[in-house]
Amino acid sequence: MVCSGNKVKFAGKEFILSENEMEELEQFFSDRISFVCLDENTLESDISSWEPDGVLKEEYEYLVRGYIKPDRIVFYMTSNFIPIPKITKDLINLIKPLVLDYFGPGKYHLWNGVFIGKYGKEWAPLEIYEDICIE
């Protein structure tokens, strides 16, 4: 997703948002920490361009991505925000330091994939997993 003025480019399409919708979108972006797993041992966080250096767009589409909020961790892949194949203990351990740095220990809901919804609003999960405790 790329924003410019009141225009949002998403999945190859351009949308024009109202001033209120743009404010809601900016607030949503500021309330969460985004991440992308470049491989099983490498996590990049707070992505501004959503396209890390050295990663082809075609490869990027199928990397595990998501975001963290104070009470939830959301995983997805592709521009359609589909669920990732499996949320593993290793994956949780990879993002655990990021969770602790930004939001601290606690109980977190796990979402896998989201229904694409209204920009600026948090989109509903496709799959909800059992809550986890991060310490």
Order of alpha helices (4+ residues) and beta strands (2+ residues): beta-beta-beta-alpha-beta-beta-alpha-beta-beta-alpha-beta-beta
